[in-house]
Amino acid sequence: MKIVISHNSALEYWRSSTPPQQDSSCTAKARTLDRQQPSLAQIENLGLRQYGVLSEPVHVLARGSKARKPTGKAVHHTSIIELPEGALVGIATCGSGKLYVSSPELCFIQMAGQFTLPQLIELGFEFCGLYSLTDNDPRGFFPRHPLTSIEKLRKFSDRSGGLHGTKLAQRALRFVVPNAASPRETALTMLLCLPCALGGYGLDKPELNFRRNADRRNRRLSDKSFYRCDLCWPERKLAVEYDSDLHHTGSERIASDSRRRNALTSLGMTMLSVTKKQINNYTEFDRASRQIARHLGKRIQPRSKDFVSKQFELRAYLLGRTISPKSGYEGDAPQ
């Protein structure tokens, strides 16, 4: 029997701090679903906690048009169409059956059926970024390599026209930027770059954690062969750094940041910074955003009459989720 963990449970699996497990005997190209829906006893016997699936109800997927009645322990989803290639990832052999999980690409579309557009865009940043959200770390996230890419998500959605959530997923992908290293980088980018109708300032999308190579002269100045810029618009030679409270404090760190900024400035880059205090204060963030816009040669001209209310809606969602009450620490991208 094939049991497929899907939707919220698949998201929990991919957010697990345990390295994702895959069973080579279960082909990742499998896409045919069983018509038989697993019983609650079969689901409970899977030992899903070892795969990072801790919450109930457990979401499972099978083929058909009528699902079993949801319980507090399990939610059964059904699909009447054959899934696209790459929809399922095999993770274990359980007795005489196989355990699968929705791939990040399928999970993204499945969550589109439950998330708002800003939530789905944020999830796209996470899946294509260098971190995963977690409740098991005081920062609220842990670093890891990307689960997928915008190109993979786009190609998969193009083959998934019959799946619920595909259209919203395709719309969300227009606004996703890869390589964010933390939830705060995601929030900052969304606040700056989402269209005004969604509460952003409509700025051009930057490159996140952009690598700027140093020349020989600058290597002598700071002993570094390259630098990472949080948000960068290379064609404008503009870099915006997010300065968290903890990550950029202390005399040694301040001195290191100063050397780094000086080196990047000598390479012709304009360096701007946005602090946690600025992001949290609407007026200060508005000033910082308009300063960034001027350097990009862009005028912020929202046409929507409810622009400010949309801004506050977006801020309430993003900042309420990403502020760490313990430290505000943002962490480093995995190398």
PLY file of the C-alpha trace (Angstrom):
ply
format ascii 1.0
element vertex 335
property float x
property float y
property float z
element edge 334
property int vertex1
property int vertex2
end_header
0.00 0.00 0.00
1.18 3.53 -0.78
0.60 6.11 1.96
1.18 9.76 1.02
1.71 12.43 3.67
0.44 15.72 2.24
-0.62 19.34 2.82
0.10 20.62 6.37
1.84 17.40 7.38
4.11 17.54 4.32
4.96 21.14 5.19
5.86 20.04 8.70
8.07 17.29 7.27
9.99 19.71 5.03
10.39 22.12 7.94
11.85 19.42 10.14
15.35 20.12 11.43
16.15 16.47 10.71
17.71 16.12 7.24
14.94 14.98 4.86
15.02 11.21 4.44
14.52 9.54 1.11
14.25 5.82 0.36
16.01 4.84 -2.84
13.60 1.93 -3.21
10.75 4.45 -3.53
11.16 6.29 -6.80
10.88 10.08 -6.52
9.14 10.06 -9.91
6.14 8.15 -8.54
2.91 9.97 -9.18
0.14 7.40 -9.12
-2.00 7.44 -5.99
-3.64 4.42 -4.38
-7.42 4.34 -4.37
-7.39 2.77 -0.92
-7.33 5.40 1.81
-5.24 4.47 4.86
-7.02 3.76 8.10
-6.29 5.66 11.28
-4.50 2.59 12.69
-2.25 2.42 9.62
-1.41 6.11 9.94
-0.64 5.81 13.65
1.63 2.82 13.01
3.86 4.84 10.69
5.75 6.48 13.56
5.64 9.85 11.82
7.36 11.68 14.67
10.68 10.27 13.49
10.11 12.14 10.22
9.32 15.44 11.93
5.54 15.16 11.57
4.45 16.01 15.11
1.05 17.66 14.77
-2.42 16.24 14.47
-4.48 15.78 12.45
-2.18 14.04 9.96
-2.97 14.92 6.34
-2.86 12.09 3.79
-3.60 11.93 0.07
-5.23 9.19 -2.01
-6.92 8.81 -5.39
-10.67 9.24 -5.65
-13.49 11.74 -5.52
-14.78 11.17 -1.98
-12.61 11.35 1.12
-13.22 9.84 4.51
-14.79 12.09 7.10
-12.08 14.13 8.90
-11.29 13.26 12.51
-9.14 14.88 15.13
-6.41 12.43 14.18
-6.44 12.47 10.37
-7.63 14.44 7.36
-7.99 12.55 4.09
-7.54 14.44 0.81
-8.35 12.98 -2.58
-7.42 13.72 -6.18
-9.17 12.52 -9.32
-6.27 13.40 -11.63
-2.85 11.82 -12.03
-0.18 13.88 -10.35
2.63 15.46 -12.38
6.07 13.86 -12.37
8.02 14.89 -9.30
4.92 15.18 -7.11
5.89 12.52 -4.57
9.09 11.74 -2.70
9.58 8.29 -1.20
10.90 8.38 2.35
10.50 4.88 3.80
9.37 1.30 3.36
6.80 0.44 6.01
6.03 -3.29 6.18
4.57 -4.24 2.82
3.86 -0.64 1.86
5.69 2.55 0.94
5.60 5.91 2.67
5.67 9.01 0.50
5.48 12.74 1.13
4.33 15.53 -1.17
7.38 17.07 -2.82
8.10 20.73 -2.01
6.61 21.62 -5.40
3.35 19.75 -4.75
3.22 20.94 -1.13
3.48 24.55 -2.34
0.39 24.10 -4.51
-1.46 22.22 -1.77
-0.86 25.04 0.70
-2.17 27.52 -1.87
-5.58 26.03 -1.13
-5.26 27.19 2.49
-3.00 30.26 2.48
-3.62 33.86 1.53
-1.46 35.32 -1.24
1.05 37.00 1.16
1.33 33.76 3.16
2.04 31.79 0.01
4.63 34.30 -1.20
6.36 34.05 2.17
6.33 30.25 1.90
7.91 30.56 -1.56
10.72 32.67 -0.05
11.23 29.97 2.59
11.20 27.01 0.19
13.62 28.79 -2.17
15.62 30.31 0.67
18.30 29.37 3.15
16.16 28.77 6.24
13.11 26.94 7.59
10.66 28.17 10.20
10.55 26.22 13.45
9.16 26.48 16.97
12.18 24.63 18.36
14.66 27.50 18.09
14.47 30.84 19.95
15.18 32.59 16.63
12.07 31.03 15.10
14.05 29.43 12.25
17.13 27.38 11.46
19.50 27.63 8.45
19.44 25.06 5.65
19.88 24.81 1.90
16.96 25.55 -0.47
14.29 22.87 -0.77
13.50 23.84 -4.34
13.83 26.71 -6.81
11.49 29.18 -8.46
12.12 27.47 -11.79
11.18 24.04 -10.42
8.06 25.43 -8.77
7.06 27.20 -11.99
7.61 24.15 -14.20
5.70 21.94 -11.78
2.77 24.36 -11.59
2.67 24.49 -15.40
2.05 20.72 -15.37
-0.52 20.94 -12.56
-3.39 22.78 -14.17
-6.03 20.49 -12.70
-4.84 20.78 -9.09
-6.64 23.11 -6.71
-4.39 26.04 -5.81
-2.34 26.08 -9.02
-3.46 29.54 -10.17
-2.72 31.18 -6.82
0.65 29.38 -6.69
1.56 30.72 -10.13
0.58 34.23 -9.08
2.61 34.01 -5.88
5.74 32.90 -7.75
5.82 36.24 -9.58
6.84 37.89 -6.30
9.21 35.29 -4.78
12.92 36.09 -4.56
15.37 33.22 -3.86
18.20 32.98 -1.31
16.71 34.79 1.69
18.74 33.79 4.75
16.15 34.58 7.42
12.47 35.44 7.92
13.46 39.06 8.47
15.17 39.25 5.07
11.99 37.81 3.57
9.85 40.36 5.40
12.09 43.28 4.39
12.08 42.22 0.73
8.31 41.71 0.66
7.65 45.08 2.33
9.88 46.84 -0.18
9.02 44.95 -3.35
5.47 43.65 -3.29
3.15 45.80 -5.42
1.36 48.65 -3.68
-1.96 46.81 -4.07
-0.57 44.16 -1.71
0.93 46.63 0.78
4.49 46.85 -0.55
6.35 49.77 -2.10
6.60 48.22 -5.55
10.39 48.44 -5.83
12.34 46.26 -8.25
13.28 42.86 -6.85
16.83 42.65 -5.47
19.26 39.76 -5.46
19.42 38.32 -1.95
22.74 37.37 -0.32
24.46 38.59 -3.48
28.13 37.70 -3.76
30.39 40.66 -4.58
33.94 39.61 -5.34
36.76 41.77 -4.02
39.73 42.89 -6.08
43.32 42.49 -4.86
43.38 45.90 -3.24
40.28 45.22 -1.18
41.51 41.76 -0.21
44.50 43.47 1.43
42.16 45.81 3.26
39.98 43.17 4.87
41.47 39.72 4.08
38.28 38.68 2.27
37.92 37.51 -1.31
34.19 38.26 -1.47
31.30 39.80 0.46
27.64 38.91 0.84
25.04 41.67 0.57
21.64 41.02 2.16
19.69 42.84 -0.55
21.52 44.01 -3.64
20.63 45.74 -6.88
23.91 45.11 -8.77
23.03 47.23 -11.80
22.43 50.19 -9.45
25.42 49.28 -7.26
23.14 49.52 -4.24
23.26 47.20 -1.23
20.84 47.24 1.70
21.84 45.46 4.88
19.48 44.37 7.63
21.09 45.07 11.01
19.54 42.92 13.72
19.99 43.85 17.38
22.16 40.90 18.35
23.98 39.99 15.17
25.48 43.45 14.70
26.38 44.46 18.26
29.60 44.24 20.22
32.84 46.13 19.50
34.40 43.38 17.38
31.28 42.93 15.27
30.86 46.69 14.81
34.50 46.98 13.70
34.07 44.07 11.29
30.90 45.61 9.82
32.72 48.93 9.41
35.62 47.31 7.52
33.15 45.45 5.35
31.15 48.57 4.50
34.33 50.50 3.71
35.55 47.73 1.41
32.21 47.53 -0.43
32.12 51.32 -0.74
35.59 51.25 -2.30
34.21 48.77 -4.82
31.71 51.39 -5.92
28.73 50.13 -3.93
26.32 52.43 -2.12
25.64 50.93 1.31
22.39 51.53 3.19
21.20 49.80 6.34
17.78 49.08 7.81
17.56 48.29 11.50
15.04 46.28 13.45
13.79 49.51 15.02
13.25 51.07 11.59
11.29 48.08 10.30
9.08 48.01 13.39
8.27 51.73 13.17
5.99 52.56 10.23
7.17 56.17 9.84
10.87 55.31 10.00
10.47 52.43 7.59
8.56 54.64 5.16
11.48 57.10 5.17
14.02 54.31 4.67
11.99 52.82 1.82
11.74 56.13 0.00
15.47 56.65 0.41
16.09 53.24 -1.17
13.63 54.11 -3.95
15.54 57.32 -4.74
18.78 55.37 -5.13
16.95 53.01 -7.49
15.63 55.94 -9.52
12.05 54.98 -8.73
9.15 57.10 -7.49
6.66 55.51 -5.13
3.25 56.41 -6.49
0.56 54.11 -5.08
-2.67 54.25 -7.05
-4.71 52.36 -4.50
-6.77 54.49 -2.14
-6.36 51.90 0.61
-2.56 51.74 0.23
-1.85 52.59 3.88
-4.37 50.06 5.20
-2.85 47.42 2.90
0.58 48.31 4.28
-0.60 47.82 7.83
-2.22 44.51 6.94
1.02 43.25 5.41
3.12 44.59 8.29
0.83 43.00 10.89
1.22 39.63 9.21
4.95 39.71 8.42
6.30 41.48 11.49
4.06 39.68 13.92
5.50 36.43 12.61
9.16 37.33 12.28
10.02 39.41 15.37
11.87 37.25 17.87
10.86 38.30 21.40
13.97 36.70 22.88
16.77 38.08 20.78
15.92 39.26 17.29
18.87 37.16 16.07
18.80 36.43 12.37
21.61 33.92 11.80
23.88 33.16 8.88
23.21 31.51 5.55
24.63 27.98 5.21
27.86 27.95 3.21
0 1
1 2
2 3
3 4
4 5
5 6
6 7
7 8
8 9
9 10
10 11
11 12
12 13
13 14
14 15
15 16
16 17
17 18
18 19
19 20
20 21
21 22
22 23
23 24
24 25
25 26
26 27
27 28
28 29
29 30
30 31
31 32
32 33
33 34
34 35
35 36
36 37
37 38
38 39
39 40
40 41
41 42
42 43
43 44
44 45
45 46
46 47
47 48
48 49
49 50
50 51
51 52
52 53
53 54
54 55
55 56
56 57
57 58
58 59
59 60
60 61
61 62
62 63
63 64
64 65
65 66
66 67
67 68
68 69
69 70
70 71
71 72
72 73
73 74
74 75
75 76
76 77
77 78
78 79
79 80
80 81
81 82
82 83
83 84
84 85
85 86
86 87
87 88
88 89
89 90
90 91
91 92
92 93
93 94
94 95
95 96
96 97
97 98
98 99
99 100
100 101
101 102
102 103
103 104
104 105
105 106
106 107
107 108
108 109
109 110
110 111
111 112
112 113
113 114
114 115
115 116
116 117
117 118
118 119
119 120
120 121
121 122
122 123
123 124
124 125
125 126
126 127
127 128
128 129
129 130
130 131
131 132
132 133
133 134
134 135
135 136
136 137
137 138
138 139
139 140
140 141
141 142
142 143
143 144
144 145
145 146
146 147
147 148
148 149
149 150
150 151
151 152
152 153
153 154
154 155
155 156
156 157
157 158
158 159
159 160
160 161
161 162
162 163
163 164
164 165
165 166
166 167
167 168
168 169
169 170
170 171
171 172
172 173
173 174
174 175
175 176
176 177
177 178
178 179
179 180
180 181
181 182
182 183
183 184
184 185
185 186
186 187
187 188
188 189
189 190
190 191
191 192
192 193
193 194
194 195
195 196
196 197
197 198
198 199
199 200
200 201
201 202
202 203
203 204
204 205
205 206
206 207
207 208
208 209
209 210
210 211
211 212
212 213
213 214
214 215
215 216
216 217
217 218
218 219
219 220
220 221
221 222
222 223
223 224
224 225
225 226
226 227
227 228
228 229
229 230
230 231
231 232
232 233
233 234
234 235
235 236
236 237
237 238
238 239
239 240
240 241
241 242
242 243
243 244
244 245
245 246
246 247
247 248
248 249
249 250
250 251
251 252
252 253
253 254
254 255
255 256
256 257
257 258
258 259
259 260
260 261
261 262
262 263
263 264
264 265
265 266
266 267
267 268
268 269
269 270
270 271
271 272
272 273
273 274
274 275
275 276
276 277
277 278
278 279
279 280
280 281
281 282
282 283
283 284
284 285
285 286
286 287
287 288
288 289
289 290
290 291
291 292
292 293
293 294
294 295
295 296
296 297
297 298
298 299
299 300
300 301
301 302
302 303
303 304
304 305
305 306
306 307
307 308
308 309
309 310
310 311
311 312
312 313
313 314
314 315
315 316
316 317
317 318
318 319
319 320
320 321
321 322
322 323
323 324
324 325
325 326
326 327
327 328
328 329
329 330
330 331
331 332
332 333
333 334
